Every structure is written in structure tokens, then in C-alpha cells.
Amino acid sequence: MGKVKVENIRVYAHHGCLKEETAIGSEYRVDISVDADIAKAAISDRLSDTVDYVHINHIVKEEMKIPSKLLEHVGHRIITRIFNEIAIVDKAQVWVSKINPPIGGDVEKVTVVLKEKRKD
């Protein structure tokens, strides 16, 4: 078993419960960690034997384009797509952070973390 991490994916998106949040949008950061059996790739040196982090980045960018009220919702969509599209992944964890959230204080970011195992 091994881990592949894609960290600090920065996107501008339109998530939130307030009308202004979805209209104006804001900066987000997404981090992904997946567990997979990558032992074969360590020997073969073939992309087809591992987790393609370019594919993970693509999934994140596409899902972040779809507005959601809650970060939990977009995070769940990201994990669902990872399991549906990357068969080698056994576990996935996603951190979705809203940078400078509009909560009436000096807050750097708010982060939601979701972790799931493949259900087979």
C-alpha cells in the first residue's frame, strides 16, 4: 500500500450559502490524499500502474466549477469521482478550504475534511 498526495490545488469557485458568495466567488484550496497499491508501479515505472495525479487535479477542478452551498457536498463529489474513475484507489481523503471566509472576523480559512474507503 502507498499514498499519493496532491496538495494545495488552488481554484476560484462559487460555493456558499449566501447569494453574494455564489455571485462573487472566492479562493479555495483543495488537498487530496489517496491510498492505493502502488507496488507494481514502483517496479514497472508505468503510469498505468499507479494513481495519475493529473487525473486527480482534473477531477478537483471540474467539481469545484459546480456551485454547492456546502464544502461537504463538493468534497463528497470529489471523492465519489475519484472512486468511480480511478479503480486502484482504496481510500481517499479530501480537504476543502475556503480562503478568507465571510464570517465577520479575521479568519485565514475554513476547512472541511472528508475521508472514505471504497465500498465493494
Backbone as JSON Lines, residues from 0, in Angstrom:
{"i":0,"aa":"M","n":[0.85,-1.19,0.0],"ca":[0.0,0.0,0.0],"c":[0.89,1.24,0.0]}
{"i":1,"aa":"G","n":[0.43,2.26,-0.68],"ca":[1.15,3.53,-0.7],"c":[0.17,4.68,-0.71]}
{"i":2,"aa":"K","n":[0.7,5.88,-0.7],"ca":[-0.11,7.1,-0.7],"c":[0.32,7.99,-1.85]}
{"i":3,"aa":"V","n":[-0.64,8.64,-2.45],"ca":[-0.37,9.69,-3.43],"c":[-1.11,10.92,-2.92]}
{"i":4,"aa":"K","n":[-0.39,12.03,-2.81],"ca":[-0.99,13.28,-2.34],"c":[-0.88,14.34,-3.43]}
{"i":5,"aa":"V","n":[-1.95,15.09,-3.57],"ca":[-1.94,16.27,-4.44],"c":[-2.35,17.41,-3.53]}
{"i":6,"aa":"E","n":[-1.42,18.33,-3.29],"ca":[-1.63,19.33,-2.28],"c":[-1.67,20.75,-2.84]}
{"i":7,"aa":"N","n":[-2.48,21.55,-2.19],"ca":[-2.59,22.98,-2.48],"c":[-3.06,23.26,-3.91]}
{"i":8,"aa":"I","n":[-4.12,22.56,-4.31],"ca":[-4.77,22.87,-5.59],"c":[-5.58,24.14,-5.35]}
{"i":9,"aa":"R","n":[-5.22,25.2,-6.03],"ca":[-5.88,26.49,-5.82],"c":[-6.87,26.77,-6.95]}
{"i":10,"aa":"V","n":[-8.1,27.09,-6.56],"ca":[-9.14,27.39,-7.56],"c":[-9.99,28.55,-7.07]}
{"i":11,"aa":"Y","n":[-10.59,29.23,-8.03],"ca":[-11.57,30.27,-7.73],"c":[-12.93,29.63,-8.03]}
{"i":12,"aa":"A","n":[-13.84,29.66,-7.06],"ca":[-15.13,28.97,-7.23],"c":[-16.25,29.77,-6.57]}
{"i":13,"aa":"H","n":[-17.46,29.27,-6.73],"ca":[-18.67,29.99,-6.3],"c":[-19.52,29.15,-5.36]}
{"i":14,"aa":"H","n":[-18.94,28.74,-4.23],"ca":[-19.67,27.94,-3.24],"c":[-20.1,28.82,-2.08]}
{"i":15,"aa":"G","n":[-21.18,28.44,-1.43],"ca":[-21.61,29.14,-0.23],"c":[-23.11,29.22,-0.12]}
{"i":16,"aa":"C","n":[-23.57,29.52,1.08],"ca":[-25.0,29.63,1.36],"c":[-25.54,31.03,1.08]}
{"i":17,"aa":"L","n":[-24.65,32.02,1.08],"ca":[-25.08,33.39,0.83],"c":[-25.1,33.68,-0.67]}
{"i":18,"aa":"K","n":[-26.09,34.46,-1.1],"ca":[-26.2,34.83,-2.51],"c":[-24.93,35.51,-3.02]}
{"i":19,"aa":"E","n":[-24.35,36.36,-2.16],"ca":[-23.13,37.07,-2.55],"c":[-21.97,36.11,-2.8]}
{"i":20,"aa":"E","n":[-21.88,35.05,-2.01],"ca":[-20.79,34.08,-2.17],"c":[-20.85,33.39,-3.53]}
{"i":21,"aa":"T","n":[-22.06,33.02,-3.93],"ca":[-22.2,32.32,-5.21],"c":[-22.08,33.29,-6.38]}
{"i":22,"aa":"A","n":[-22.42,34.55,-6.18],"ca":[-22.32,35.53,-7.26],"c":[-20.87,36.0,-7.46]}
{"i":23,"aa":"I","n":[-20.22,36.35,-6.36],"ca":[-18.87,36.91,-6.43],"c":[-17.8,35.82,-6.51]}
{"i":24,"aa":"G","n":[-17.97,34.77,-5.73],"ca":[-16.98,33.69,-5.67],"c":[-15.84,34.03,-4.74]}
{"i":25,"aa":"S","n":[-14.97,33.07,-4.51],"ca":[-13.8,33.29,-3.67],"c":[-12.73,32.23,-3.94]}
{"i":26,"aa":"E","n":[-11.61,32.4,-3.26],"ca":[-10.49,31.48,-3.42],"c":[-10.68,30.24,-2.55]}
{"i":27,"aa":"Y","n":[-10.28,29.09,-3.09],"ca":[-10.35,27.82,-2.38],"c":[-9.04,27.08,-2.53]}
{"i":28,"aa":"R","n":[-8.79,26.22,-1.56],"ca":[-7.65,25.32,-1.62],"c":[-8.17,23.91,-1.4]}
{"i":29,"aa":"V","n":[-7.72,22.96,-2.22],"ca":[-8.11,21.57,-2.08],"c":[-6.85,20.72,-1.98]}
{"i":30,"aa":"D","n":[-6.86,19.8,-1.01],"ca":[-5.77,18.84,-0.83],"c":[-6.37,17.44,-0.88]}
{"i":31,"aa":"I","n":[-5.68,16.54,-1.55],"ca":[-6.16,15.16,-1.72],"c":[-5.06,14.2,-1.27]}
{"i":32,"aa":"S","n":[-5.47,13.14,-0.58],"ca":[-4.58,12.04,-0.26],"c":[-5.33,10.75,-0.56]}
{"i":33,"aa":"V","n":[-4.71,9.88,-1.35],"ca":[-5.34,8.59,-1.66],"c":[-4.4,7.45,-1.31]}
{"i":34,"aa":"D","n":[-4.97,6.34,-0.85],"ca":[-4.22,5.12,-0.58],"c":[-4.5,4.14,-1.71]}
{"i":35,"aa":"A","n":[-3.44,3.54,-2.2],"ca":[-3.58,2.57,-3.29],"c":[-2.39,1.62,-3.27]}
{"i":36,"aa":"D","n":[-2.56,0.47,-3.89],"ca":[-1.46,-0.48,-4.04],"c":[-0.61,-0.01,-5.23]}
{"i":37,"aa":"I","n":[0.49,0.66,-4.93],"ca":[1.35,1.21,-5.98],"c":[2.68,0.45,-6.09]}
{"i":38,"aa":"A","n":[2.72,-0.74,-5.49],"ca":[3.95,-1.55,-5.52],"c":[4.32,-1.92,-6.96]}
{"i":39,"aa":"K","n":[3.34,-2.27,-7.77],"ca":[3.6,-2.64,-9.17],"c":[4.24,-1.48,-9.93]}
{"i":40,"aa":"A","n":[3.74,-0.26,-9.69],"ca":[4.28,0.92,-10.37],"c":[5.73,1.18,-9.96]}
{"i":41,"aa":"A","n":[6.05,0.87,-8.71],"ca":[7.41,1.09,-8.23],"c":[8.41,0.22,-9.01]}
{"i":42,"aa":"I","n":[7.94,-0.91,-9.51],"ca":[8.8,-1.82,-10.27],"c":[8.69,-1.54,-11.78]}
{"i":43,"aa":"S","n":[7.46,-1.35,-12.26],"ca":[7.23,-1.24,-13.71],"c":[7.61,0.12,-14.29]}
{"i":44,"aa":"D","n":[7.5,1.18,-13.48],"ca":[7.74,2.55,-13.95],"c":[6.72,2.96,-15.01]}
{"i":45,"aa":"R","n":[5.48,2.42,-14.91],"ca":[4.42,2.74,-15.87],"c":[3.31,3.52,-15.18]}
{"i":46,"aa":"L","n":[2.88,4.6,-15.81],"ca":[1.79,5.43,-15.28],"c":[0.51,4.62,-15.1]}
{"i":47,"aa":"S","n":[0.27,3.67,-15.97],"ca":[-0.95,2.87,-15.9],"c":[-1.02,2.0,-14.64]}
{"i":48,"aa":"D","n":[0.09,1.84,-13.93],"ca":[0.12,1.02,-12.72],"c":[0.02,1.83,-11.42]}
{"i":49,"aa":"T","n":[-0.23,3.12,-11.54],"ca":[-0.3,3.96,-10.34],"c":[-1.49,4.9,-10.41]}
{"i":50,"aa":"V","n":[-1.57,5.81,-9.47],"ca":[-2.6,6.84,-9.43],"c":[-2.08,8.05,-10.21]}
{"i":51,"aa":"D","n":[-2.79,8.44,-11.24],"ca":[-2.4,9.58,-12.07],"c":[-2.84,10.86,-11.38]}
{"i":52,"aa":"Y","n":[-1.88,11.6,-10.83],"ca":[-2.23,12.81,-10.09],"c":[-2.75,13.91,-11.01]}
{"i":53,"aa":"V","n":[-2.44,13.85,-12.29],"ca":[-3.02,14.79,-13.25],"c":[-4.53,14.57,-13.33]}
{"i":54,"aa":"H","n":[-4.94,13.31,-13.28],"ca":[-6.37,12.96,-13.29],"c":[-7.05,13.49,-12.03]}
{"i":55,"aa":"I","n":[-6.41,13.34,-10.88],"ca":[-6.98,13.86,-9.63],"c":[-7.16,15.37,-9.72]}
{"i":56,"aa":"N","n":[-6.15,16.07,-10.19],"ca":[-6.23,17.52,-10.34],"c":[-7.39,17.91,-11.26]}
{"i":57,"aa":"H","n":[-7.57,17.17,-12.34],"ca":[-8.66,17.41,-13.29],"c":[-10.03,17.24,-12.61]}
{"i":58,"aa":"I","n":[-10.18,16.17,-11.84],"ca":[-11.44,15.93,-11.12],"c":[-11.74,17.1,-10.18]}
{"i":59,"aa":"V","n":[-10.76,17.52,-9.41],"ca":[-10.95,18.62,-8.46],"c":[-11.39,19.88,-9.19]}
{"i":60,"aa":"K","n":[-10.69,20.24,-10.25],"ca":[-11.03,21.47,-10.97],"c":[-12.43,21.42,-11.56]}
{"i":61,"aa":"E","n":[-12.83,20.27,-12.11],"ca":[-14.19,20.14,-12.67],"c":[-15.25,20.23,-11.59]}
{"i":62,"aa":"E","n":[-15.06,19.54,-10.48],"ca":[-16.07,19.54,-9.41],"c":[-16.15,20.89,-8.71]}
{"i":63,"aa":"M","n":[-15.05,21.6,-8.62],"ca":[-15.08,22.92,-7.99],"c":[-15.81,23.94,-8.85]}
{"i":64,"aa":"K","n":[-15.98,23.68,-10.13],"ca":[-16.74,24.58,-11.02],"c":[-18.24,24.53,-10.76]}
{"i":65,"aa":"I","n":[-18.72,23.44,-10.13],"ca":[-20.15,23.25,-9.88],"c":[-20.48,23.84,-8.51]}
{"i":66,"aa":"P","n":[-21.26,24.93,-8.45],"ca":[-21.56,25.56,-7.17],"c":[-22.28,24.64,-6.19]}
{"i":67,"aa":"S","n":[-21.87,24.67,-4.95],"ca":[-22.52,23.95,-3.85],"c":[-22.69,24.92,-2.7]}
{"i":68,"aa":"K","n":[-23.7,24.69,-1.9],"ca":[-23.88,25.51,-0.7],"c":[-22.84,25.14,0.35]}
{"i":69,"aa":"L","n":[-22.52,23.84,0.44],"ca":[-21.64,23.37,1.5],"c":[-20.35,22.77,0.95]}
{"i":70,"aa":"L","n":[-19.25,23.01,1.65],"ca":[-17.97,22.41,1.28],"c":[-18.04,20.89,1.39]}
{"i":71,"aa":"E","n":[-18.84,20.39,2.33],"ca":[-19.0,18.95,2.49],"c":[-19.54,18.32,1.21]}
{"i":72,"aa":"H","n":[-20.45,19.0,0.56],"ca":[-21.07,18.49,-0.67],"c":[-20.06,18.38,-1.81]}
{"i":73,"aa":"V","n":[-19.28,19.43,-2.01],"ca":[-18.3,19.4,-3.1],"c":[-17.2,18.38,-2.78]}
{"i":74,"aa":"G","n":[-16.8,18.26,-1.51],"ca":[-15.8,17.27,-1.12],"c":[-16.27,15.85,-1.38]}
{"i":75,"aa":"H","n":[-17.54,15.59,-1.07],"ca":[-18.11,14.26,-1.33],"c":[-18.14,13.95,-2.82]}
{"i":76,"aa":"R","n":[-18.48,14.94,-3.63],"ca":[-18.48,14.73,-5.08],"c":[-17.09,14.39,-5.59]}
{"i":77,"aa":"I","n":[-16.08,15.07,-5.06],"ca":[-14.7,14.8,-5.48],"c":[-14.31,13.36,-5.15]}
{"i":78,"aa":"I","n":[-14.58,12.94,-3.92],"ca":[-14.24,11.56,-3.52],"c":[-15.0,10.54,-4.36]}
{"i":79,"aa":"T","n":[-16.27,10.79,-4.61],"ca":[-17.08,9.86,-5.41],"c":[-16.48,9.69,-6.8]}
{"i":80,"aa":"R","n":[-16.08,10.79,-7.41],"ca":[-15.46,10.7,-8.74],"c":[-14.13,9.97,-8.71]}
{"i":81,"aa":"I","n":[-13.34,10.21,-7.68],"ca":[-12.06,9.5,-7.57],"c":[-12.31,7.99,-7.54]}
{"i":82,"aa":"F","n":[-13.26,7.53,-6.73],"ca":[-13.56,6.1,-6.67],"c":[-14.13,5.58,-7.98]}
{"i":83,"aa":"N","n":[-14.97,6.38,-8.64],"ca":[-15.58,5.94,-9.9],"c":[-14.59,5.9,-11.06]}
{"i":84,"aa":"E","n":[-13.58,6.75,-11.03],"ca":[-12.69,6.89,-12.19],"c":[-11.29,6.32,-12.01]}
{"i":85,"aa":"I","n":[-10.89,6.06,-10.77],"ca":[-9.53,5.56,-10.53],"c":[-9.65,4.27,-9.7]}
{"i":86,"aa":"A","n":[-9.71,3.15,-10.39],"ca":[-10.02,1.86,-9.76],"c":[-9.0,1.43,-8.71]}
{"i":87,"aa":"I","n":[-7.77,1.85,-8.83],"ca":[-6.71,1.42,-7.92],"c":[-6.83,2.04,-6.52]}
{"i":88,"aa":"V","n":[-7.6,3.12,-6.37],"ca":[-7.72,3.83,-5.09],"c":[-8.62,3.05,-4.13]}
{"i":89,"aa":"D","n":[-8.08,2.78,-2.91],"ca":[-8.84,2.09,-1.87],"c":[-9.42,3.04,-0.83]}
{"i":90,"aa":"K","n":[-8.69,4.11,-0.52],"ca":[-9.14,5.12,0.45],"c":[-8.84,6.49,-0.12]}
{"i":91,"aa":"A","n":[-9.68,7.46,0.24],"ca":[-9.45,8.83,-0.21],"c":[-9.79,9.78,0.92]}
{"i":92,"aa":"Q","n":[-9.0,10.84,1.0],"ca":[-9.25,11.9,1.96],"c":[-9.13,13.22,1.21]}
{"i":93,"aa":"V","n":[-10.07,14.12,1.47],"ca":[-10.07,15.42,0.81],"c":[-10.25,16.52,1.85]}
{"i":94,"aa":"W","n":[-9.46,17.58,1.69],"ca":[-9.57,18.79,2.49],"c":[-10.01,19.89,1.54]}
{"i":95,"aa":"V","n":[-11.16,20.51,1.81],"ca":[-11.63,21.63,1.0],"c":[-11.64,22.86,1.91]}
{"i":96,"aa":"S","n":[-10.86,23.87,1.53],"ca":[-10.72,25.07,2.36],"c":[-11.21,26.3,1.61]}
{"i":97,"aa":"K","n":[-12.01,27.1,2.3],"ca":[-12.42,28.41,1.78],"c":[-11.48,29.44,2.39]}
{"i":98,"aa":"I","n":[-10.78,30.16,1.53],"ca":[-9.82,31.16,1.98],"c":[-10.57,32.46,2.3]}
{"i":99,"aa":"N","n":[-10.22,33.1,3.42],"ca":[-10.87,34.35,3.87],"c":[-12.4,34.25,3.84]}
{"i":100,"aa":"P","n":[-12.99,33.31,4.59],"ca":[-14.45,33.16,4.57],"c":[-15.15,34.38,5.16]}
{"i":101,"aa":"P","n":[-16.34,34.7,4.64],"ca":[-17.08,35.87,5.12],"c":[-17.84,35.57,6.42]}
{"i":102,"aa":"I","n":[-17.1,35.45,7.52],"ca":[-17.74,35.1,8.79],"c":[-17.59,36.19,9.86]}
{"i":103,"aa":"G","n":[-17.25,37.39,9.42],"ca":[-17.2,38.52,10.35],"c":[-16.02,38.48,11.31]}
{"i":104,"aa":"G","n":[-14.88,38.04,10.83],"ca":[-13.69,38.03,11.68],"c":[-12.45,37.84,10.82]}
{"i":105,"aa":"D","n":[-11.31,37.91,11.46],"ca":[-10.04,37.74,10.77],"c":[-9.7,36.25,10.77]}
{"i":106,"aa":"V","n":[-10.2,35.52,9.77],"ca":[-10.03,34.07,9.67],"c":[-9.34,33.75,8.36]}
{"i":107,"aa":"E","n":[-8.22,33.05,8.44],"ca":[-7.46,32.7,7.24],"c":[-8.25,31.77,6.32]}
{"i":108,"aa":"K","n":[-8.82,30.7,6.9],"ca":[-9.56,29.74,6.09],"c":[-10.43,28.87,6.98]}
{"i":109,"aa":"V","n":[-11.41,28.27,6.35],"ca":[-12.25,27.26,6.99],"c":[-12.09,26.0,6.15]}
{"i":110,"aa":"T","n":[-11.86,24.86,6.82],"ca":[-11.59,23.62,6.1],"c":[-12.54,22.52,6.54]}
{"i":111,"aa":"V","n":[-13.04,21.78,5.55],"ca":[-13.82,20.57,5.8],"c":[-12.99,19.4,5.32]}
{"i":112,"aa":"V","n":[-12.92,18.35,6.15],"ca":[-12.15,17.15,5.81],"c":[-13.1,15.97,5.73]}
{"i":113,"aa":"L","n":[-13.02,15.25,4.6],"ca":[-13.8,14.02,4.43],"c":[-12.86,12.87,4.13]}
{"i":114,"aa":"K","n":[-13.17,11.7,4.69],"ca":[-12.36,10.52,4.46],"c":[-13.3,9.35,4.2]}
{"i":115,"aa":"E","n":[-13.04,8.6,3.14],"ca":[-13.88,7.45,2.81],"c":[-13.04,6.29,2.33]}
{"i":116,"aa":"K","n":[-13.58,5.08,2.54],"ca":[-13.0,3.85,2.0],"c":[-13.88,3.39,0.86]}
{"i":117,"aa":"R","n":[-13.26,2.71,-0.1],"ca":[-14.02,2.16,-1.22],"c":[-15.0,1.11,-0.67]}
{"i":118,"aa":"K","n":[-16.23,1.18,-1.15],"ca":[-17.26,0.22,-0.75],"c":[-17.43,-0.8,-1.87]}
{"i":119,"aa":"D","n":[-16.98,-2.0,-1.66],"ca":[-17.11,-3.05,-2.7],"c":[-17.91,-4.21,-2.21]}
